[in-house]
Amino acid sequence: MSAKANTNAGPSVSFEFFPPKTDEMAERLWDSVSRLEAFQPGFVSVTYGAGGSTRERTHATVKRIVEETSLKPAAHLTCVCATKDEINEVIREYRDAGVKHIVALRGDPPEGIGETYEPHPGGYVNAADLAAGISAIGGFEISVGCYPEKHPESASYDYDIDLLKRKVDNGATRAITQFFFEPDVYFRYLDRVRAAGIDIPIVPGIMLQSNFKGLSRMAGLCGASIPDWLAHRYDGLDDDAETRELLTAQTAAELVQKLTEGGCGHFHFYTLNRASLTMATCRLLGLKPAITEPA
């Protein structure tokens, strides 16, 4: 028997993974899980594809994390393309598998279904409704998403804040932000949230995407802005993946350091299943993998 001693005095972290589609992707995922486990994250989340398209792979990934690691998995769950009964079945399957944490999200329609979200007939209407359903079944910690720059489909910031408040009223105890790159974006949003009487932790989501074209596409879909200084930083590096990775780690570390100075103590990294980039970012923050000691 052995124990891992935590050597970190810096911020706490959590990591997001996505379920693999191929054997090669599975190998990369489990290599990442193994290497990042040593950083002792508060939890790790596993995404759920549009329309539940990765339902079985997500469930299998989460179940294996429960059975084979010391990590605490949080399973993503969405409202898209399923009735309440079907989603409740998934919730109970997670509970039976030993999962104790769900990230409740509205979700986006899969390609070919339409450009805007429509509640499924007989399904949960949105993430607040889903949080209420999870709470009714019971036995879960519930995290939800939030948008410092407003959800692209929301009519106003006030609507976004009101929806977050309903998520909290229905059982959410943590909100994880969409990614952003300017500290002031987060702090202005936090002021709005607190002014509305919402007191749950608002965890900054930190993106680790080193492909700038991919990053731009993701930002366009979720309403996140990319500042000019960041675009300039990546300019001319389309064919230089190594330098892009270094810049990505440094950019993320700079953001986390500024957020830490403003009082943030926990950060959720969107890893894209890439251990080296995540580890480099953690190291830049002074975080080290735990040391394994004899029991």
Kinemage of the C-alpha trace (Angstrom):
@kinemage 1
@onewidth
@group {chain A} dominant
@subgroup {mainchain}
@vectorlist {calphas} color= white
{ca met a 1} P 0.000 0.000 0.000
{ca ser a 2} L 1.102 3.567 -0.614
{ca ala a 3} L -0.262 7.051 -0.086
{ca lys a 4} L 0.084 10.243 -2.082
{ca ala a 5} L 1.238 13.299 -0.181
{ca asn a 6} L -0.106 16.601 -1.486
{ca thr a 7} L 2.744 19.074 -1.911
{ca asn a 8} L 0.631 21.951 -3.259
{ca ala a 9} L -0.163 25.188 -1.464
{ca gly a 10} L -1.537 26.974 -4.543
{ca pro a 11} L -5.021 27.009 -6.072
{ca ser a 12} L -7.096 23.854 -6.314
{ca val a 13} L -8.005 22.530 -9.750
{ca ser a 14} L -10.409 20.277 -11.586
{ca phe a 15} L -10.169 18.871 -15.116
{ca glu a 16} L -12.588 18.244 -17.962
{ca phe a 17} L -12.207 15.274 -20.328
{ca phe a 18} L -14.258 14.096 -23.279
{ca pro a 19} L -15.103 10.445 -24.041
{ca pro a 20} L -13.003 8.834 -26.801
{ca lys a 21} L -14.374 7.896 -30.225
{ca thr a 22} L -11.513 5.618 -31.334
{ca asp a 23} L -8.972 3.260 -29.791
{ca glu a 24} L -6.234 5.816 -30.393
{ca met a 25} L -8.257 8.529 -28.662
{ca ala a 26} L -9.002 6.150 -25.803
{ca glu a 27} L -5.287 5.542 -25.311
{ca arg a 28} L -4.652 9.299 -25.153
{ca leu a 29} L -7.525 9.831 -22.718
{ca trp a 30} L -6.401 7.193 -20.246
{ca asp a 31} L -2.804 8.332 -20.478
{ca ser a 32} L -4.038 11.827 -19.602
{ca val a 33} L -6.205 10.582 -16.747
{ca ser a 34} L -3.290 8.606 -15.321
{ca arg a 35} L -0.825 11.490 -15.526
{ca leu a 36} L -3.187 14.153 -14.237
{ca glu a 37} L -4.488 12.038 -11.352
{ca ala a 38} L -1.305 12.860 -9.456
{ca phe a 39} L -2.329 16.521 -9.261
{ca gln a 40} L -5.210 15.445 -7.007
{ca pro a 41} L -7.961 17.514 -8.656
{ca gly a 42} L -11.101 18.228 -6.676
{ca phe a 43} L -13.041 16.388 -9.393
{ca val a 44} L -12.875 15.556 -13.097
{ca ser a 45} L -15.805 16.039 -15.456
{ca val a 46} L -16.651 14.019 -18.567
{ca thr a 47} L -18.587 15.678 -21.383
{ca tyr a 48} L -21.813 14.511 -23.010
{ca gly a 49} L -22.180 14.943 -26.773
{ca ala a 50} L -24.874 16.973 -28.500
{ca gly a 51} L -28.172 15.161 -28.319
{ca gly a 52} L -26.685 12.588 -25.962
{ca ser a 53} L -24.603 11.262 -28.865
{ca thr a 54} L -21.842 10.094 -26.521
{ca arg a 55} L -24.155 8.733 -23.829
{ca glu a 56} L -22.711 5.216 -23.728
{ca arg a 57} L -19.103 6.367 -24.087
{ca thr a 58} L -19.578 8.996 -21.382
{ca his a 59} L -21.104 6.433 -19.027
{ca ala a 60} L -18.335 3.909 -19.721
{ca thr a 61} L -15.632 6.551 -19.173
{ca val a 62} L -17.130 7.757 -15.901
{ca lys a 63} L -17.648 4.202 -14.662
{ca arg a 64} L -14.020 3.306 -15.382
{ca ile a 65} L -12.796 6.420 -13.559
{ca val a 66} L -14.828 5.334 -10.528
{ca glu a 67} L -13.526 1.773 -10.634
{ca glu a 68} L -9.863 2.265 -11.567
{ca thr a 69} L -8.748 5.628 -10.170
{ca ser a 70} L -8.871 7.708 -7.020
{ca leu a 71} L -10.529 10.544 -8.929
{ca lys a 72} L -14.043 11.842 -8.253
{ca pro a 73} L -15.866 11.998 -11.602
{ca ala a 74} L -18.621 14.443 -12.482
{ca ala a 75} L -20.764 13.250 -15.389
{ca his a 76} L -22.140 15.844 -17.790
{ca leu a 77} L -25.826 15.505 -18.621
{ca thr a 78} L -27.984 17.499 -21.047
{ca cys a 79} L -31.670 17.976 -21.832
{ca val a 80} L -31.406 17.469 -25.593
{ca cys a 81} L -33.283 14.822 -27.595
{ca ala a 82} L -34.625 12.827 -24.638
{ca thr a 83} L -37.714 12.595 -22.450
{ca lys a 84} L -37.595 13.081 -18.706
{ca asp a 85} L -37.980 9.333 -18.218
{ca glu a 86} L -34.996 8.636 -20.482
{ca ile a 87} L -32.840 11.208 -18.717
{ca asn a 88} L -33.940 9.969 -15.298
{ca glu a 89} L -32.819 6.488 -16.350
{ca val a 90} L -29.361 7.880 -17.118
{ca ile a 91} L -29.270 9.635 -13.734
{ca arg a 92} L -30.087 6.400 -11.926
{ca glu a 93} L -27.481 4.527 -13.985
{ca tyr a 94} L -24.871 7.023 -12.811
{ca arg a 95} L -25.985 6.631 -9.207
{ca asp a 96} L -25.785 2.831 -9.505
{ca ala a 97} L -22.276 3.173 -10.956
{ca gly a 98} L -21.105 5.125 -7.903
{ca val a 99} L -21.159 8.584 -9.466
{ca lys a 100} L -22.032 11.291 -6.954
{ca his a 101} L -21.656 14.467 -9.022
{ca ile a 102} L -23.491 15.604 -12.179
{ca val a 103} L -22.879 18.686 -14.316
{ca ala a 104} L -26.386 19.684 -15.444
{ca leu a 105} L -26.454 21.488 -18.802
{ca arg a 106} L -29.103 22.467 -21.300
{ca gly a 107} L -27.022 21.209 -24.217
{ca asp a 108} L -27.036 22.109 -27.899
{ca pro a 109} L -28.958 20.402 -30.705
{ca pro a 110} L -26.948 17.972 -32.816
{ca glu a 111} L -26.165 18.860 -36.410
{ca gly a 112} L -29.145 18.470 -38.684
{ca ile a 113} L -31.740 19.031 -35.934
{ca gly a 114} L -31.827 22.824 -36.170
{ca glu a 115} L -29.731 25.835 -35.312
{ca thr a 116} L -31.569 26.814 -32.128
{ca tyr a 117} L -32.480 24.766 -29.092
{ca glu a 118} L -36.024 23.493 -28.675
{ca pro a 119} L -37.087 21.512 -25.588
{ca his a 120} L -37.786 17.872 -26.365
{ca pro a 121} L -41.459 16.915 -26.049
{ca gly a 122} L -41.820 15.477 -22.558
{ca gly a 123} L -38.239 16.412 -21.731
{ca tyr a 124} L -36.573 18.811 -19.331
{ca val a 125} L -36.907 22.392 -20.544
{ca asn a 126} L -33.483 23.697 -19.532
{ca ala a 127} L -30.628 23.200 -17.075
{ca ala a 128} L -32.635 24.644 -14.162
{ca asp a 129} L -35.403 22.135 -14.844
{ca leu a 130} L -32.823 19.347 -15.140
{ca ala a 131} L -31.227 20.345 -11.823
{ca ala a 132} L -34.647 20.027 -10.185
{ca gly a 133} L -35.031 16.536 -11.678
{ca ile a 134} L -31.623 15.441 -10.416
{ca ser a 135} L -32.413 16.841 -6.969
{ca ala a 136} L -35.699 14.928 -6.895
{ca ile a 137} L -33.896 11.644 -7.541
{ca gly a 138} L -31.305 12.636 -4.935
{ca gly a 139} L -27.814 11.625 -3.959
{ca phe a 140} L -25.860 13.996 -6.215
{ca glu a 141} L -23.780 17.111 -6.009
{ca ile a 142} L -24.938 19.335 -8.877
{ca ser a 143} L -22.753 21.711 -10.876
{ca val a 144} L -24.059 23.916 -13.686
{ca gly a 145} L -22.646 26.155 -16.396
{ca cys a 146} L -22.638 29.948 -16.565
{ca tyr a 147} L -21.596 32.568 -19.107
{ca pro a 148} L -19.538 35.629 -18.109
{ca glu a 149} L -20.121 37.143 -21.559
{ca lys a 150} L -23.765 36.028 -21.764
{ca his a 151} L -25.087 32.926 -23.469
{ca pro a 152} L -25.327 33.696 -27.210
{ca glu a 153} L -29.048 32.872 -27.202
{ca ser a 154} L -29.921 34.914 -24.115
{ca ala a 155} L -31.811 38.153 -24.568
{ca ser a 156} L -29.900 39.896 -21.775
{ca tyr a 157} L -27.458 39.503 -18.899
{ca asp a 158} L -30.402 39.789 -16.538
{ca tyr a 159} L -32.028 36.737 -18.118
{ca asp a 160} L -28.783 34.779 -17.738
{ca ile a 161} L -28.458 35.753 -14.078
{ca asp a 162} L -32.101 34.902 -13.399
{ca leu a 163} L -31.629 31.477 -14.982
{ca leu a 164} L -28.541 30.853 -12.857
{ca lys a 165} L -30.547 31.791 -9.772
{ca arg a 166} L -33.204 29.232 -10.735
{ca lys a 167} L -30.484 26.595 -11.133
{ca val a 168} L -29.292 27.354 -7.607
{ca asp a 169} L -32.847 27.312 -6.234
{ca asn a 170} L -33.237 23.856 -7.804
{ca gly a 171} L -30.149 22.374 -6.176
{ca ala a 172} L -26.976 23.560 -7.929
{ca thr a 173} L -24.092 24.185 -5.538
{ca arg a 174} L -21.387 25.223 -8.029
{ca ala a 175} L -21.286 27.027 -11.375
{ca ile a 176} L -18.446 26.589 -13.884
{ca thr a 177} L -17.939 29.403 -16.366
{ca gln a 178} L -17.552 29.258 -20.101
{ca phe a 179} L -13.969 30.109 -21.024
{ca phe a 180} L -12.761 33.713 -21.221
{ca phe a 181} L -9.388 35.454 -21.477
{ca glu a 182} L -9.669 38.754 -19.612
{ca pro a 183} L -9.823 38.774 -15.786
{ca asp a 184} L -12.165 41.768 -15.800
{ca val a 185} L -14.722 39.730 -17.764
{ca tyr a 186} L -14.915 37.300 -14.855
{ca phe a 187} L -14.903 39.886 -12.079
{ca arg a 188} L -17.628 42.020 -13.689
{ca tyr a 189} L -19.753 38.902 -14.030
{ca leu a 190} L -19.066 37.895 -10.431
{ca asp a 191} L -20.236 41.335 -9.272
{ca arg a 192} L -23.528 40.833 -11.164
{ca val a 193} L -23.981 37.360 -9.697
{ca arg a 194} L -23.336 38.439 -6.129
{ca ala a 195} L -25.574 41.506 -6.520
{ca ala a 196} L -28.375 39.092 -7.471
{ca gly a 197} L -27.925 37.244 -4.172
{ca ile a 198} L -26.244 34.169 -5.684
{ca asp a 199} L -23.552 32.957 -3.299
{ca ile a 200} L -22.404 29.592 -4.721
{ca pro a 201} L -18.821 29.253 -5.990
{ca ile a 202} L -18.379 30.596 -9.536
{ca val a 203} L -15.454 28.532 -10.821
{ca pro a 204} L -13.476 30.004 -13.726
{ca gly a 205} L -13.293 27.674 -16.735
{ca ile a 206} L -9.832 27.841 -18.320
{ca met a 207} L -9.442 26.760 -21.952
{ca leu a 208} L -6.314 24.847 -23.043
{ca gln a 209} L -6.827 24.868 -26.824
{ca ser a 210} L -3.545 25.517 -28.636
{ca asn a 211} L -5.064 25.459 -32.147
{ca phe a 212} L -6.082 29.075 -32.671
{ca lys a 213} L -8.424 28.293 -35.546
{ca gly a 214} L -10.186 25.729 -33.373
{ca leu a 215} L -10.275 28.187 -30.495
{ca ser a 216} L -11.844 30.864 -32.692
{ca arg a 217} L -14.520 28.441 -33.855
{ca met a 218} L -15.342 27.404 -30.275
{ca ala a 219} L -15.463 31.033 -29.148
{ca gly a 220} L -17.896 31.895 -31.923
{ca leu a 221} L -20.239 29.086 -30.894
{ca cys a 222} L -20.354 29.973 -27.210
{ca gly a 223} L -20.186 33.768 -27.359
{ca ala a 224} L -16.693 34.139 -25.880
{ca ser a 225} L -14.613 37.058 -27.113
{ca ile a 226} L -10.993 36.715 -28.217
{ca pro a 227} L -9.000 39.871 -27.437
{ca asp a 228} L -6.723 41.358 -30.078
{ca trp a 229} L -3.630 40.747 -27.973
{ca leu a 230} L -4.364 37.016 -27.938
{ca ala a 231} L -4.894 36.843 -31.704
{ca his a 232} L -1.605 38.700 -32.161
{ca arg a 233} L 0.158 36.229 -29.856
{ca tyr a 234} L -0.772 33.306 -32.131
{ca asp a 235} L -0.323 35.149 -35.427
{ca gly a 236} L 1.925 33.281 -37.883
{ca leu a 237} L 2.080 30.081 -35.805
{ca asp a 238} L -0.322 27.896 -37.793
{ca asp a 239} L 2.483 25.444 -38.599
{ca asp a 240} L 4.298 25.658 -35.247
{ca ala a 241} L 2.375 23.460 -32.819
{ca glu a 242} L 5.165 23.369 -30.248
{ca thr a 243} L 5.316 27.145 -29.845
{ca arg a 244} L 1.518 27.368 -29.750
{ca glu a 245} L 1.460 24.910 -26.833
{ca leu a 246} L 4.014 26.932 -24.908
{ca leu a 247} L 2.012 30.107 -25.485
{ca thr a 248} L -1.233 28.399 -24.480
{ca ala a 249} L 0.193 27.218 -21.172
{ca gln a 250} L 1.697 30.625 -20.468
{ca thr a 251} L -1.534 32.448 -21.378
{ca ala a 252} L -3.614 30.197 -19.124
{ca ala a 253} L -1.143 30.549 -16.251
{ca glu a 254} L -1.127 34.347 -16.571
{ca leu a 255} L -4.932 34.417 -16.422
{ca val a 256} L -5.103 32.110 -13.407
{ca gln a 257} L -2.476 34.146 -11.562
{ca lys a 258} L -4.479 37.358 -12.074
{ca leu a 259} L -7.694 35.639 -11.000
{ca thr a 260} L -5.941 34.248 -7.926
{ca glu a 261} L -4.830 37.752 -6.980
{ca gly a 262} L -8.495 38.741 -7.182
{ca gly a 263} L -9.536 36.025 -4.739
{ca cys a 264} L -10.245 32.941 -6.885
{ca gly a 265} L -9.142 29.681 -5.325
{ca his a 266} L -10.353 26.961 -7.718
{ca phe a 267} L -10.003 26.578 -11.496
{ca his a 268} L -11.568 24.145 -13.962
{ca phe a 269} L -9.313 23.292 -16.914
{ca tyr a 270} L -10.768 22.271 -20.263
{ca thr a 271} L -7.965 19.813 -21.025
{ca leu a 272} L -9.093 18.475 -24.429
{ca asn a 273} L -7.581 15.202 -23.161
{ca arg a 274} L -4.045 16.601 -23.471
{ca ala a 275} L -2.032 15.836 -20.375
{ca ser a 276} L 1.246 17.573 -21.269
{ca leu a 277} L -0.316 20.978 -21.865
{ca thr a 278} L -2.394 20.734 -18.686
{ca met a 279} L 0.588 19.595 -16.649
{ca ala a 280} L 2.729 22.439 -18.006
{ca thr a 281} L 0.052 24.962 -17.030
{ca cys a 282} L -0.231 23.491 -13.530
{ca arg a 283} L 3.545 23.598 -13.142
{ca leu a 284} L 3.631 27.257 -14.174
{ca leu a 285} L 1.180 27.866 -11.334
{ca gly a 286} L 3.481 26.126 -8.876
{ca leu a 287} L 1.338 22.983 -8.648
{ca lys a 288} L 3.167 19.678 -8.495
{ca pro a 289} L 2.020 16.060 -8.746
{ca ala a 290} L 1.603 14.321 -5.424
{ca ile a 291} L 4.490 12.300 -4.087
{ca thr a 292} L 3.784 8.620 -3.554
{ca glu a 293} L 4.950 7.533 -0.114
{ca pro a 294} L 5.010 4.108 1.559
{ca ala a 295} L 2.047 3.546 3.883
